Each structure stands twice: as C-alpha cells, then as structure tokens.
Amino acid sequence: MKFRHQLHNKFHYLEKIFSKNELLVMIIFRFVGLVPFFIANLLPVIFNISIKNYYLGTLIGIFPAAFIIVSLGSGLGNIINTN
C-alpha cells in the first residue's frame, strides 16, 4: 500500500490521463509496442483501469501488430514453399 501511495504522489498527472481516457490510453500503450508488456500489465493495476477497458484496449491495440506479423510469416512461408 505504501508503494502505491508513493506512485500516486509522483505520477498524479498520469492518473488524471488514465482516468479520463482509460480505453484510449490502453490502446496506445499496446499499439506503440515500446512499452514492455511487464510495465503495460502493471499500469492497469496501479491506475485502477476497468477490466473491460483493459481487455478491449489490449485486443484493439495488439491486433495491428499481430496482423502484420502473421502476414509476414505467411508471405515468408509462401516464398520458402515455392523454392
């Protein structure tokens, strides 16, 4: 509890951003990919993001990167199979 209180004092501005735009912030954090999953998974706990917004933000935010990776893998598989 003390750790959370210290974080609250240091990052009060982040709490305002998260509380106003929970879903958008989760989508951005997941979409950008520069934030390690460990940190991106802790942020909802620290800032009390609802489970619904966490789930939807993760689903929407990870989908574009997953689509690109799957497409590249499929294309690479086609190239390997033709040779």
Summary of the structure (lengths in Angstrom):
residues: 83
radius of gyration: 17.3
end to end distance: 59.4
largest distance: 60.5
contacts: 188
relative contact order: 0.12
helix: 86%
strand: 0%
